[in-house]
């Protein structure tokens, strides 16, 4: 599976998940505010795609995978 198709599947899942959570769960107080006043840089689907790609790779540590693969590409 290519990284683009993997991201699309995960992003579609998170879109459906957010709709489901908004319908069936109570709202969390302070959910709109960001911790320490900084906005998020990556969406949850991007983080999950990186984690799944790490587990499919041959790297032994996430640090080496991130520095030598994710940051490069």
Predicted model as a PDB file, atoms N, CA, C, CB and O in Angstrom, pLDDT in the B-factor column:
MODEL        1                                                                  
ATOM      1  N   UNK A   1       0.857  -1.173   0.000  1.00 76.00           N  
ATOM      2  CA  UNK A   1       0.000   0.000   0.000  1.00 76.00           C  
ATOM      3  C   UNK A   1       0.904   1.237   0.000  1.00 76.00           C  
ATOM      4  CB  UNK A   1      -0.975  -0.002   1.235  1.00 76.00           C  
ATOM      5  O   UNK A   1       1.843   1.324   0.790  1.00 76.00           O  
ATOM      6  N   UNK A   2       0.622   2.166  -0.866  1.00 87.00           N  
ATOM      7  CA  UNK A   2       1.433   3.382  -0.947  1.00 87.00           C  
ATOM      8  C   UNK A   2       1.094   4.312   0.215  1.00 87.00           C  
ATOM      9  CB  UNK A   2       1.209   4.103  -2.300  1.00 87.00           C  
ATOM     10  O   UNK A   2       0.043   4.192   0.844  1.00 87.00           O  
ATOM     11  N   UNK A   3       1.992   5.224   0.478  1.00 88.00           N  
ATOM     12  CA  UNK A   3       1.816   6.151   1.601  1.00 88.00           C  
ATOM     13  C   UNK A   3       0.623   7.083   1.369  1.00 88.00           C  
ATOM     14  CB  UNK A   3       3.096   6.979   1.814  1.00 88.00           C  
ATOM     15  O   UNK A   3      -0.044   7.491   2.320  1.00 88.00           O  
ATOM     16  N   UNK A   4       0.360   7.413   0.110  1.00 92.00           N  
ATOM     17  CA  UNK A   4      -0.768   8.307  -0.207  1.00 92.00           C  
ATOM     18  C   UNK A   4      -2.095   7.594   0.034  1.00 92.00           C  
ATOM     19  CB  UNK A   4      -0.685   8.798  -1.676  1.00 92.00           C  
ATOM     20  O   UNK A   4      -3.006   8.170   0.628  1.00 92.00           O  
ATOM     21  N   UNK A   5      -2.212   6.348  -0.420  1.00 94.00           N  
ATOM     22  CA  UNK A   5      -3.462   5.611  -0.201  1.00 94.00           C  
ATOM     23  C   UNK A   5      -3.658   5.302   1.282  1.00 94.00           C  
ATOM     24  CB  UNK A   5      -3.470   4.305  -1.019  1.00 94.00           C  
ATOM     25  O   UNK A   5      -4.788   5.294   1.769  1.00 94.00           O  
ATOM     26  N   UNK A   6      -2.562   5.047   2.003  1.00 93.00           N  
ATOM     27  CA  UNK A   6      -2.651   4.831   3.440  1.00 93.00           C  
ATOM     28  C   UNK A   6      -3.175   6.088   4.132  1.00 93.00           C  
ATOM     29  CB  UNK A   6      -1.279   4.433   4.014  1.00 93.00           C  
ATOM     30  O   UNK A   6      -4.063   6.011   4.980  1.00 93.00           O  
ATOM     31  N   UNK A   7      -2.619   7.249   3.764  1.00 94.00           N  
ATOM     32  CA  UNK A   7      -3.082   8.506   4.359  1.00 94.00           C  
ATOM     33  C   UNK A   7      -4.557   8.751   4.054  1.00 94.00           C  
ATOM     34  CB  UNK A   7      -2.238   9.682   3.848  1.00 94.00           C  
ATOM     35  O   UNK A   7      -5.304   9.174   4.937  1.00 94.00           O  
ATOM     36  N   UNK A   8      -4.988   8.494   2.826  1.00 96.00           N  
ATOM     37  CA  UNK A   8      -6.396   8.716   2.461  1.00 96.00           C  
ATOM     38  C   UNK A   8      -7.333   7.846   3.289  1.00 96.00           C  
ATOM     39  CB  UNK A   8      -6.611   8.435   0.971  1.00 96.00           C  
ATOM     40  O   UNK A   8      -8.373   8.316   3.749  1.00 96.00           O  
ATOM     41  N   UNK A   9      -6.968   6.577   3.482  1.00 96.00           N  
ATOM     42  CA  UNK A   9      -7.792   5.680   4.289  1.00 96.00           C  
ATOM     43  C   UNK A   9      -7.869   6.164   5.742  1.00 96.00           C  
ATOM     44  CB  UNK A   9      -7.232   4.248   4.235  1.00 96.00           C  
ATOM     45  O   UNK A   9      -8.944   6.176   6.341  1.00 96.00           O  
ATOM     46  N   UNK A  10      -6.750   6.551   6.289  1.00 96.00           N  
ATOM     47  CA  UNK A  10      -6.719   7.013   7.678  1.00 96.00           C  
ATOM     48  C   UNK A  10      -7.480   8.325   7.828  1.00 96.00           C  
ATOM     49  CB  UNK A  10      -5.268   7.185   8.156  1.00 96.00           C  
ATOM     50  O   UNK A  10      -8.204   8.510   8.806  1.00 96.00           O  
ATOM     51  N   UNK A  11      -7.326   9.238   6.869  1.00 95.00           N  
ATOM     52  CA  UNK A  11      -8.029  10.517   6.932  1.00 95.00           C  
ATOM     53  C   UNK A  11      -9.535  10.316   6.839  1.00 95.00           C  
ATOM     54  CB  UNK A  11      -7.551  11.445   5.815  1.00 95.00           C  
ATOM     55  O   UNK A  11     -10.290  10.969   7.559  1.00 95.00           O  
ATOM     56  N   UNK A  12      -9.982   9.421   5.960  1.00 96.00           N  
ATOM     57  CA  UNK A  12     -11.418   9.116   5.872  1.00 96.00           C  
ATOM     58  C   UNK A  12     -11.934   8.546   7.186  1.00 96.00           C  
ATOM     59  CB  UNK A  12     -11.692   8.123   4.725  1.00 96.00           C  
ATOM     60  O   UNK A  12     -13.028   8.890   7.633  1.00 96.00           O  
ATOM     61  N   UNK A  13     -11.135   7.662   7.810  1.00 96.00           N  
ATOM     62  CA  UNK A  13     -11.524   7.100   9.105  1.00 96.00           C  
ATOM     63  C   UNK A  13     -11.672   8.196  10.143  1.00 96.00           C  
ATOM     64  CB  UNK A  13     -10.499   6.064   9.576  1.00 96.00           C  
ATOM     65  O   UNK A  13     -12.664   8.212  10.871  1.00 96.00           O  
ATOM     66  N   UNK A  14     -10.705   9.122  10.237  1.00 94.00           N  
ATOM     67  CA  UNK A  14     -10.770  10.179  11.248  1.00 94.00           C  
ATOM     68  C   UNK A  14     -11.921  11.140  10.992  1.00 94.00           C  
ATOM     69  CB  UNK A  14      -9.460  10.948  11.287  1.00 94.00           C  
ATOM     70  O   UNK A  14     -12.494  11.669  11.944  1.00 94.00           O  
ATOM     71  N   UNK A  15     -12.275  11.379   9.731  1.00 94.00           N  
ATOM     72  CA  UNK A  15     -13.438  12.231   9.454  1.00 94.00           C  
ATOM     73  C   UNK A  15     -14.715  11.577   9.973  1.00 94.00           C  
ATOM     74  CB  UNK A  15     -13.559  12.510   7.939  1.00 94.00           C  
ATOM     75  O   UNK A  15     -15.545  12.242  10.594  1.00 94.00           O  
ATOM     76  N   UNK A  16     -14.879  10.267   9.719  1.00 95.00           N  
ATOM     77  CA  UNK A  16     -16.058   9.556  10.220  1.00 95.00           C  
ATOM     78  C   UNK A  16     -16.023   9.455  11.745  1.00 95.00           C  
ATOM     79  CB  UNK A  16     -16.143   8.149   9.597  1.00 95.00           C  
ATOM     80  O   UNK A  16     -17.065   9.540  12.395  1.00 95.00           O  
ATOM     81  N   UNK A  17     -14.842   9.275  12.312  1.00 93.00           N  
ATOM     82  CA  UNK A  17     -14.686   9.159  13.764  1.00 93.00           C  
ATOM     83  C   UNK A  17     -15.074  10.462  14.455  1.00 93.00           C  
ATOM     84  CB  UNK A  17     -13.240   8.780  14.123  1.00 93.00           C  
ATOM     85  O   UNK A  17     -15.749  10.431  15.484  1.00 93.00           O  
ATOM     86  N   UNK A  18     -14.664  11.598  13.915  1.00 91.00           N  
ATOM     87  CA  UNK A  18     -15.005  12.888  14.511  1.00 91.00           C  
ATOM     88  C   UNK A  18     -16.507  13.145  14.471  1.00 91.00           C  
ATOM     89  CB  UNK A  18     -14.268  14.012  13.793  1.00 91.00           C  
ATOM     90  O   UNK A  18     -17.065  13.713  15.410  1.00 91.00           O  
ATOM     91  N   UNK A  19     -17.165  12.730  13.393  1.00 93.00           N  
ATOM     92  CA  UNK A  19     -18.624  12.867  13.309  1.00 93.00           C  
ATOM     93  C   UNK A  19     -19.292  11.986  14.359  1.00 93.00           C  
ATOM     94  CB  UNK A  19     -19.133  12.496  11.892  1.00 93.00           C  
ATOM     95  O   UNK A  19     -20.222  12.416  15.041  1.00 93.00           O  
ATOM     96  N   UNK A  20     -18.810  10.746  14.484  1.00 94.00           N  
ATOM     97  CA  UNK A  20     -19.372   9.816  15.463  1.00 94.00           C  
ATOM     98  C   UNK A  20     -19.188  10.340  16.884  1.00 94.00           C  
ATOM     99  CB  UNK A  20     -18.721   8.433  15.322  1.00 94.00           C  
ATOM    100  O   UNK A  20     -20.120  10.299  17.687  1.00 94.00           O  
ATOM    101  N   UNK A  21     -17.998  10.828  17.194  1.00 91.00           N  
ATOM    102  CA  UNK A  21     -17.716  11.343  18.536  1.00 91.00           C  
ATOM    103  C   UNK A  21     -18.584  12.560  18.850  1.00 91.00           C  
ATOM    104  CB  UNK A  21     -16.229  11.708  18.667  1.00 91.00           C  
ATOM    105  O   UNK A  21     -19.079  12.696  19.969  1.00 91.00           O  
ATOM    106  N   UNK A  22     -18.770  13.442  17.873  1.00 89.00           N  
ATOM    107  CA  UNK A  22     -19.577  14.633  18.122  1.00 89.00           C  
ATOM    108  C   UNK A  22     -21.045  14.296  18.373  1.00 89.00           C  
ATOM    109  CB  UNK A  22     -19.464  15.587  16.949  1.00 89.00           C  
ATOM    110  O   UNK A  22     -21.736  15.031  19.078  1.00 89.00           O  
ATOM    111  N   UNK A  23     -21.531  13.178  17.797  1.00 91.00           N  
ATOM    112  CA  UNK A  23     -22.926  12.780  17.999  1.00 91.00           C  
ATOM    113  C   UNK A  23     -23.132  12.006  19.294  1.00 91.00           C  
ATOM    114  CB  UNK A  23     -23.397  11.943  16.834  1.00 91.00           C  
ATOM    115  O   UNK A  23     -24.180  12.143  19.926  1.00 91.00           O  
ATOM    116  N   UNK A  24     -22.167  11.203  19.701  1.00 90.00           N  
ATOM    117  CA  UNK A  24     -22.394  10.243  20.770  1.00 90.00           C  
ATOM    118  C   UNK A  24     -21.654  10.524  22.071  1.00 90.00           C  
ATOM    119  CB  UNK A  24     -22.020   8.912  20.297  1.00 90.00           C  
ATOM    120  O   UNK A  24     -21.842   9.793  23.044  1.00 90.00           O  
ATOM    121  N   UNK A  25     -20.824  11.551  22.120  1.00 88.00           N  
ATOM    122  CA  UNK A  25     -20.070  11.834  23.336  1.00 88.00           C  
ATOM    123  C   UNK A  25     -20.369  13.239  23.841  1.00 88.00           C  
ATOM    124  CB  UNK A  25     -18.567  11.668  23.088  1.00 88.00           C  
ATOM    125  O   UNK A  25     -20.768  14.121  23.080  1.00 88.00           O  
ATOM    126  N   UNK A  26     -20.172  13.424  25.116  1.00 83.00           N  
ATOM    127  CA  UNK A  26     -20.342  14.746  25.698  1.00 83.00           C  
ATOM    128  C   UNK A  26     -19.164  15.628  25.317  1.00 83.00           C  
ATOM    129  CB  UNK A  26     -20.482  14.658  27.231  1.00 83.00           C  
ATOM    130  O   UNK A  26     -18.045  15.136  25.172  1.00 83.00           O  
ATOM    131  N   UNK A  27     -19.398  16.922  25.152  1.00 78.00           N  
ATOM    132  CA  UNK A  27     -18.279  17.817  24.822  1.00 78.00           C  
ATOM    133  C   UNK A  27     -17.314  17.944  25.996  1.00 78.00           C  
ATOM    134  CB  UNK A  27     -18.801  19.207  24.419  1.00 78.00           C  
ATOM    135  O   UNK A  27     -17.723  17.882  27.156  1.00 78.00           O  
ATOM    136  N   UNK A  28     -16.039  18.122  25.689  1.00 73.00           N  
ATOM    137  CA  UNK A  28     -14.999  18.264  26.706  1.00 73.00           C  
ATOM    138  C   UNK A  28     -14.773  19.751  26.958  1.00 73.00           C  
ATOM    139  CB  UNK A  28     -13.669  17.559  26.266  1.00 73.00           C  
ATOM    140  O   UNK A  28     -14.634  20.536  26.020  1.00 73.00           O  
ATOM    141  N   UNK A  29     -14.737  20.129  28.241  1.00 69.00           N  
ATOM    142  CA  UNK A  29     -14.484  21.533  28.574  1.00 69.00           C  
ATOM    143  C   UNK A  29     -13.070  21.909  28.178  1.00 69.00           C  
ATOM    144  CB  UNK A  29     -14.709  21.794  30.078  1.00 69.00           C  
ATOM    145  O   UNK A  29     -12.129  21.162  28.448  1.00 69.00           O  
ATOM    146  N   UNK A  30     -12.914  23.038  27.554  1.00 63.00           N  
ATOM    147  CA  UNK A  30     -11.594  23.521  27.172  1.00 63.00           C  
ATOM    148  C   UNK A  30     -11.025  22.820  25.947  1.00 63.00           C  
ATOM    149  CB  UNK A  30     -10.650  23.359  28.318  1.00 63.00           C  
ATOM    150  O   UNK A  30      -9.826  22.918  25.688  1.00 63.00           O  
ATOM    151  N   UNK A  31     -11.858  22.114  25.187  1.00 61.00           N  
ATOM    152  CA  UNK A  31     -11.360  21.382  24.017  1.00 61.00           C  
ATOM    153  C   UNK A  31     -10.923  22.335  22.912  1.00 61.00           C  
ATOM    154  CB  UNK A  31     -12.435  20.430  23.487  1.00 61.00           C  
ATOM    155  O   UNK A  31     -10.082  21.965  22.093  1.00 61.00           O  
ATOM    156  N   UNK A  32     -11.461  23.539  22.862  1.00 60.00           N  
ATOM    157  CA  UNK A  32     -11.101  24.480  21.820  1.00 60.00           C  
ATOM    158  C   UNK A  32      -9.784  25.185  22.063  1.00 60.00           C  
ATOM    159  CB  UNK A  32     -12.171  25.485  21.670  1.00 60.00           C  
ATOM    160  O   UNK A  32      -9.164  25.696  21.130  1.00 60.00           O  
ATOM    161  N   UNK A  33      -9.354  25.216  23.311  1.00 59.00           N  
ATOM    162  CA  UNK A  33      -8.105  25.911  23.599  1.00 59.00           C  
ATOM    163  C   UNK A  33      -6.920  24.967  23.421  1.00 59.00           C  
ATOM    164  CB  UNK A  33      -8.123  26.488  25.026  1.00 59.00           C  
ATOM    165  O   UNK A  33      -7.001  23.778  23.729  1.00 59.00           O  
ATOM    166  N   UNK A  34      -5.842  25.509  22.929  1.00 64.00           N  
ATOM    167  CA  UNK A  34      -4.637  24.723  22.694  1.00 64.00           C  
ATOM    168  C   UNK A  34      -3.738  24.770  23.934  1.00 64.00           C  
ATOM    169  CB  UNK A  34      -3.877  25.245  21.445  1.00 64.00           C  
ATOM    170  O   UNK A  34      -3.664  25.803  24.601  1.00 64.00           O  
ATOM    171  N   UNK A  35      -3.061  23.671  24.247  1.00 66.00           N  
ATOM    172  CA  UNK A  35      -2.153  23.714  25.392  1.00 66.00           C  
ATOM    173  C   UNK A  35      -0.967  24.632  25.116  1.00 66.00           C  
ATOM    174  CB  UNK A  35      -1.658  22.304  25.734  1.00 66.00           C  
ATOM    175  O   UNK A  35      -0.386  24.604  24.031  1.00 66.00           O  
ATOM    176  N   UNK A  36      -0.625  25.426  26.084  1.00 70.00           N  
ATOM    177  CA  UNK A  36       0.494  26.360  26.020  1.00 70.00           C  
ATOM    178  C   UNK A  36       0.333  27.417  24.932  1.00 70.00           C  
ATOM    179  CB  UNK A  36       1.771  25.604  25.796  1.00 70.00           C  
ATOM    180  O   UNK A  36       1.305  28.086  24.582  1.00 70.00           O  
ATOM    181  N   UNK A  37      -0.862  27.581  24.395  1.00 71.00           N  
ATOM    182  CA  UNK A  37      -1.121  28.644  23.442  1.00 71.00           C  
ATOM    183  C   UNK A  37      -0.573  28.419  22.052  1.00 71.00           C  
ATOM    184  CB  UNK A  37      -0.579  29.883  23.957  1.00 71.00           C  
ATOM    185  O   UNK A  37      -0.581  29.340  21.235  1.00 71.00           O  
ATOM    186  N   UNK A  38      -0.091  27.203  21.754  1.00 75.00           N  
ATOM    187  CA  UNK A  38       0.457  26.935  20.424  1.00 75.00           C  
ATOM    188  C   UNK A  38      -0.538  26.133  19.593  1.00 75.00           C  
ATOM    189  CB  UNK A  38       1.797  26.180  20.530  1.00 75.00           C  
ATOM    190  O   UNK A  38      -1.140  25.189  20.105  1.00 75.00           O  
ATOM    191  N   UNK A  39      -0.723  26.480  18.343  1.00 77.00           N  
ATOM    192  CA  UNK A  39      -1.624  25.693  17.495  1.00 77.00           C  
ATOM    193  C   UNK A  39      -0.972  24.362  17.092  1.00 77.00           C  
ATOM    194  CB  UNK A  39      -2.017  26.499  16.233  1.00 77.00           C  
ATOM    195  O   UNK A  39       0.252  24.234  17.085  1.00 77.00           O  
ATOM    196  N   UNK A  40      -1.803  23.393  16.763  1.00 76.00           N  
ATOM    197  CA  UNK A  40      -1.301  22.101  16.301  1.00 76.00           C  
ATOM    198  C   UNK A  40      -0.707  22.257  14.912  1.00 76.00           C  
ATOM    199  CB  UNK A  40      -2.426  21.036  16.295  1.00 76.00           C  
ATOM    200  O   UNK A  40      -1.193  23.054  14.109  1.00 76.00           O  
ATOM    201  N   UNK A  41       0.330  21.511  14.631  1.00 85.00           N  
ATOM    202  CA  UNK A  41       0.950  21.568  13.308  1.00 85.00           C  
ATOM    203  C   UNK A  41       0.556  20.378  12.451  1.00 85.00           C  
ATOM    204  CB  UNK A  41       2.460  21.630  13.436  1.00 85.00           C  
ATOM    205  O   UNK A  41       0.521  20.483  11.225  1.00 85.00           O  
ATOM    206  N   UNK A  42       0.260  19.247  13.083  1.00 88.00           N  
ATOM    207  CA  UNK A  42      -0.117  18.043  12.350  1.00 88.00           C  
ATOM    208  C   UNK A  42      -1.512  17.602  12.776  1.00 88.00           C  
ATOM    209  CB  UNK A  42       0.910  16.908  12.585  1.00 88.00           C  
ATOM    210  O   UNK A  42      -1.877  17.697  13.948  1.00 88.00           O  
ATOM    211  N   UNK A  43      -2.274  17.127  11.821  1.00 90.00           N  
ATOM    212  CA  UNK A  43      -3.589  16.569  12.096  1.00 90.00           C  
ATOM    213  C   UNK A  43      -3.414  15.148  12.609  1.00 90.00           C  
ATOM    214  CB  UNK A  43      -4.492  16.599  10.829  1.00 90.00           C  
ATOM    215  O   UNK A  43      -2.379  14.525  12.371  1.00 90.00           O  
ATOM    216  N   UNK A  44      -4.402  14.639  13.301  1.00 90.00           N  
ATOM    217  CA  UNK A  44      -4.316  13.284  13.863  1.00 90.00           C  
ATOM    218  C   UNK A  44      -4.061  12.228  12.792  1.00 90.00           C  
ATOM    219  CB  UNK A  44      -5.596  12.949  14.611  1.00 90.00           C  
ATOM    220  O   UNK A  44      -3.344  11.258  13.036  1.00 90.00           O  
ATOM    221  N   UNK A  45      -4.645  12.413  11.609  1.00 93.00           N  
ATOM    222  CA  UNK A  45      -4.442  11.429  10.540  1.00 93.00           C  
ATOM    223  C   UNK A  45      -3.005  11.449  10.029  1.00 93.00           C  
ATOM    224  CB  UNK A  45      -5.410  11.694   9.384  1.00 93.00           C  
ATOM    225  O   UNK A  45      -2.492  10.415   9.602  1.00 93.00           O  
ATOM    226  N   UNK A  46      -2.347  12.606  10.064  1.00 94.00           N  
ATOM    227  CA  UNK A  46      -0.945  12.677   9.648  1.00 94.00           C  
ATOM    228  C   UNK A  46      -0.044  11.964  10.657  1.00 94.00           C  
ATOM    229  CB  UNK A  46      -0.504  14.145   9.487  1.00 94.00           C  
ATOM    230  O   UNK A  46       0.892  11.262  10.274  1.00 94.00           O  
ATOM    231  N   UNK A  47      -0.328  12.148  11.942  1.00 94.00           N  
ATOM    232  CA  UNK A  47       0.446  11.480  12.978  1.00 94.00           C  
ATOM    233  C   UNK A  47       0.271   9.970  12.875  1.00 94.00           C  
ATOM    234  CB  UNK A  47       0.027  11.976  14.371  1.00 94.00           C  
ATOM    235  O   UNK A  47       1.246   9.224  12.971  1.00 94.00           O  
ATOM    236  N   UNK A  48      -0.966   9.515  12.681  1.00 95.00           N  
ATOM    237  CA  UNK A  48      -1.236   8.086  12.584  1.00 95.00           C  
ATOM    238  C   UNK A  48      -0.574   7.482  11.353  1.00 95.00           C  
ATOM    239  CB  UNK A  48      -2.739   7.833  12.549  1.00 95.00           C  
ATOM    240  O   UNK A  48      -0.090   6.351  11.409  1.00 95.00           O  
ATOM    241  N   UNK A  49      -0.543   8.212  10.243  1.00 95.00           N  
ATOM    242  CA  UNK A  49       0.120   7.729   9.032  1.00 95.00           C  
ATOM    243  C   UNK A  49       1.613   7.552   9.276  1.00 95.00           C  
ATOM    244  CB  UNK A  49      -0.117   8.697   7.860  1.00 95.00           C  
ATOM    245  O   UNK A  49       2.196   6.561   8.837  1.00 95.00           O  
ATOM    246  N   UNK A  50       2.234   8.492   9.964  1.00 95.00           N  
ATOM    247  CA  UNK A  50       3.662   8.382  10.278  1.00 95.00           C  
ATOM    248  C   UNK A  50       3.916   7.177  11.176  1.00 95.00           C  
ATOM    249  CB  UNK A  50       4.174   9.671  10.956  1.00 95.00           C  
ATOM    250  O   UNK A  50       4.895   6.458  10.976  1.00 95.00           O  
ATOM    251  N   UNK A  51       3.057   6.946  12.159  1.00 95.00           N  
ATOM    252  CA  UNK A  51       3.238   5.815  13.064  1.00 95.00           C  
ATOM    253  C   UNK A  51       3.079   4.480  12.343  1.00 95.00           C  
ATOM    254  CB  UNK A  51       2.248   5.901  14.214  1.00 95.00           C  
ATOM    255  O   UNK A  51       3.855   3.555  12.582  1.00 95.00           O  
ATOM    256  N   UNK A  52       2.096   4.370  11.475  1.00 95.00           N  
ATOM    257  CA  UNK A  52       1.895   3.126  10.730  1.00 95.00           C  
ATOM    258  C   UNK A  52       3.048   2.900   9.760  1.00 95.00           C  
ATOM    259  CB  UNK A  52       0.553   3.156   9.969  1.00 95.00           C  
ATOM    260  O   UNK A  52       3.515   1.771   9.609  1.00 95.00           O  
ATOM    261  N   UNK A  53       3.508   3.953   9.105  1.00 94.00           N  
ATOM    262  CA  UNK A  53       4.652   3.819   8.199  1.00 94.00           C  
ATOM    263  C   UNK A  53       5.900   3.375   8.964  1.00 94.00           C  
ATOM    264  CB  UNK A  53       4.922   5.153   7.469  1.00 94.00           C  
ATOM    265  O   UNK A  53       6.699   2.602   8.434  1.00 94.00           O  
ATOM    266  N   UNK A  54       6.081   3.844  10.194  1.00 95.00           N  
ATOM    267  CA  UNK A  54       7.213   3.403  11.012  1.00 95.00           C  
ATOM    268  C   UNK A  54       7.132   1.909  11.285  1.00 95.00           C  
ATOM    269  CB  UNK A  54       7.259   4.178  12.335  1.00 95.00           C  
ATOM    270  O   UNK A  54       8.134   1.203  11.177  1.00 95.00           O  
ATOM    271  N   UNK A  55       5.955   1.426  11.637  1.00 94.00           N  
ATOM    272  CA  UNK A  55       5.805   0.008  11.943  1.00 94.00           C  
ATOM    273  C   UNK A  55       5.970  -0.871  10.708  1.00 94.00           C  
ATOM    274  CB  UNK A  55       4.453  -0.243  12.572  1.00 94.00           C  
ATOM    275  O   UNK A  55       6.320  -2.045  10.831  1.00 94.00           O  
ATOM    276  N   UNK A  56       5.725  -0.326   9.528  1.00 93.00           N  
ATOM    277  CA  UNK A  56       5.925  -1.078   8.293  1.00 93.00           C  
ATOM    278  C   UNK A  56       7.360  -0.981   7.781  1.00 93.00           C  
ATOM    279  CB  UNK A  56       4.969  -0.585   7.227  1.00 93.00           C  
ATOM    280  O   UNK A  56       7.735  -1.708   6.861  1.00 93.00           O  
ATOM    281  N   UNK A  57       8.159  -0.102   8.357  1.00 92.00           N  
ATOM    282  CA  UNK A  57       9.539   0.086   7.905  1.00 92.00           C  
ATOM    283  C   UNK A  57      10.468  -0.893   8.624  1.00 92.00           C  
ATOM    284  CB  UNK A  57       9.999   1.546   8.149  1.00 92.00           C  
ATOM    285  O   UNK A  57      10.041  -1.648   9.498  1.00 92.00           O  
ATOM    286  N   UNK A  58      11.731  -0.866   8.245  1.00 92.00           N  
ATOM    287  CA  UNK A  58      12.734  -1.724   8.870  1.00 92.00           C  
ATOM    288  C   UNK A  58      13.563  -0.990   9.916  1.00 92.00           C  
ATOM    289  CB  UNK A  58      13.645  -2.299   7.817  1.00 92.00           C  
ATOM    290  O   UNK A  58      14.573  -1.518  10.383  1.00 92.00           O  
ATOM    291  N   UNK A  59      13.152   0.216  10.290  1.00 94.00           N  
ATOM    292  CA  UNK A  59      13.887   0.978  11.302  1.00 94.00           C  
ATOM    293  C   UNK A  59      13.615   0.393  12.684  1.00 94.00           C  
ATOM    294  CB  UNK A  59      13.492   2.480  11.260  1.00 94.00           C  
ATOM    295  O   UNK A  59      12.509  -0.065  12.971  1.00 94.00           O  
ATOM    296  N   UNK A  60      14.639   0.414  13.532  1.00 95.00           N  
ATOM    297  CA  UNK A  60      14.499  -0.145  14.869  1.00 95.00           C  
ATOM    298  C   UNK A  60      13.953   0.879  15.858  1.00 95.00           C  
ATOM    299  CB  UNK A  60      15.834  -0.672  15.356  1.00 95.00           C  
ATOM    300  O   UNK A  60      13.261   0.507  16.805  1.00 95.00           O  
ATOM    301  N   UNK A  61      14.251   2.158  15.657  1.00 96.00           N  
ATOM    302  CA  UNK A  61      13.781   3.197  16.576  1.00 96.00           C  
ATOM    303  C   UNK A  61      13.015   4.265  15.807  1.00 96.00           C  
ATOM    304  CB  UNK A  61      14.965   3.831  17.342  1.00 96.00           C  
ATOM    305  O   UNK A  61      13.293   4.538  14.640  1.00 96.00           O  
ATOM    306  N   UNK A  62      12.056   4.853  16.484  1.00 96.00           N  
ATOM    307  CA  UNK A  62      11.250   5.896  15.858  1.00 96.00           C  
ATOM    308  C   UNK A  62      12.089   7.138  15.580  1.00 96.00           C  
ATOM    309  CB  UNK A  62      10.055   6.253  16.746  1.00 96.00           C  
ATOM    310  O   UNK A  62      11.868   7.836  14.590  1.00 96.00           O  
ATOM    311  N   UNK A  63      13.054   7.410  16.460  1.00 96.00           N  
ATOM    312  CA  UNK A  63      13.910   8.582  16.277  1.00 96.00           C  
ATOM    313  C   UNK A  63      14.662   8.504  14.953  1.00 96.00           C  
ATOM    314  CB  UNK A  63      14.901   8.711  17.441  1.00 96.00           C  
ATOM    315  O   UNK A  63      14.689   9.478  14.201  1.00 96.00           O  
ATOM    316  N   UNK A  64      15.272   7.363  14.660  1.00 95.00           N  
ATOM    317  CA  UNK A  64      16.003   7.206  13.402  1.00 95.00           C  
ATOM    318  C   UNK A  64      15.066   7.257  12.193  1.00 95.00           C  
ATOM    319  CB  UNK A  64      16.777   5.889  13.404  1.00 95.00           C  
ATOM    320  O   UNK A  64      15.403   7.839  11.162  1.00 95.00           O  
ATOM    321  N   UNK A  65      13.890   6.645  12.329  1.00 96.00           N  
ATOM    322  CA  UNK A  65      12.908   6.693  11.241  1.00 96.00           C  
ATOM    323  C   UNK A  65      12.502   8.130  10.954  1.00 96.00           C  
ATOM    324  CB  UNK A  65      11.667   5.850  11.590  1.00 96.00           C  
ATOM    325  O   UNK A  65      12.450   8.545   9.797  1.00 96.00           O  
ATOM    326  N   UNK A  66      12.214   8.893  12.011  1.00 95.00           N  
ATOM    327  CA  UNK A  66      11.749  10.264  11.831  1.00 95.00           C  
ATOM    328  C   UNK A  66      12.839  11.143  11.219  1.00 95.00           C  
ATOM    329  CB  UNK A  66      11.292  10.849  13.167  1.00 95.00           C  
ATOM    330  O   UNK A  66      12.576  11.907  10.291  1.00 95.00           O  
ATOM    331  N   UNK A  67      14.051  11.033  11.735  1.00 95.00           N  
ATOM    332  CA  UNK A  67      15.140  11.891  11.258  1.00 95.00           C  
ATOM    333  C   UNK A  67      15.610  11.525   9.851  1.00 95.00           C  
ATOM    334  CB  UNK A  67      16.308  11.815  12.216  1.00 95.00           C  
ATOM    335  O   UNK A  67      15.919  12.409   9.052  1.00 95.00           O  
ATOM    336  N   UNK A  68      15.667  10.237   9.544  1.00 94.00           N  
ATOM    337  CA  UNK A  68      16.242   9.798   8.264  1.00 94.00           C  
ATOM    338  C   UNK A  68      15.205   9.546   7.177  1.00 94.00           C  
ATOM    339  CB  UNK A  68      17.040   8.547   8.474  1.00 94.00           C  
ATOM    340  O   UNK A  68      15.565   9.418   6.007  1.00 94.00           O  
ATOM    341  N   UNK A  69      13.934   9.472   7.533  1.00 91.00           N  
ATOM    342  CA  UNK A  69      12.911   9.206   6.514  1.00 91.00           C  
ATOM    343  C   UNK A  69      11.863  10.313   6.432  1.00 91.00           C  
ATOM    344  CB  UNK A  69      12.227   7.884   6.803  1.00 91.00           C  
ATOM    345  O   UNK A  69      11.634  10.883   5.365  1.00 91.00           O  
ATOM    346  N   UNK A  70      11.233  10.611   7.562  1.00 91.00           N  
ATOM    347  CA  UNK A  70      10.138  11.592   7.562  1.00 91.00           C  
ATOM    348  C   UNK A  70      10.662  12.999   7.265  1.00 91.00           C  
ATOM    349  CB  UNK A  70       9.402  11.579   8.919  1.00 91.00           C  
ATOM    350  O   UNK A  70      10.107  13.702   6.421  1.00 91.00           O  
ATOM    351  N   UNK A  71      11.716  13.406   7.949  1.00 91.00           N  
ATOM    352  CA  UNK A  71      12.256  14.763   7.739  1.00 91.00           C  
ATOM    353  C   UNK A  71      12.841  14.938   6.343  1.00 91.00           C  
ATOM    354  CB  UNK A  71      13.328  15.071   8.781  1.00 91.00           C  
ATOM    355  O   UNK A  71      12.811  16.039   5.792  1.00 91.00           O  
ATOM    356  N   UNK A  72      13.364  13.877   5.777  1.00 90.00           N  
ATOM    357  CA  UNK A  72      13.964  13.955   4.451  1.00 90.00           C  
ATOM    358  C   UNK A  72      12.883  14.087   3.375  1.00 90.00           C  
ATOM    359  CB  UNK A  72      14.837  12.717   4.184  1.00 90.00           C  
ATOM    360  O   UNK A  72      13.017  14.880   2.444  1.00 90.00           O  
ATOM    361  N   UNK A  73      11.799  13.293   3.514  1.00 82.00           N  
ATOM    362  CA  UNK A  73      10.755  13.307   2.495  1.00 82.00           C  
ATOM    363  C   UNK A  73       9.590  14.167   2.908  1.00 82.00           C  
ATOM    364  CB  UNK A  73      10.278  11.908   2.206  1.00 82.00           C  
ATOM    365  O   UNK A  73       8.619  14.290   2.163  1.00 82.00           O  
TER     366      UNK A  73                                                      
ENDMDL                                                                          
END                                                                             
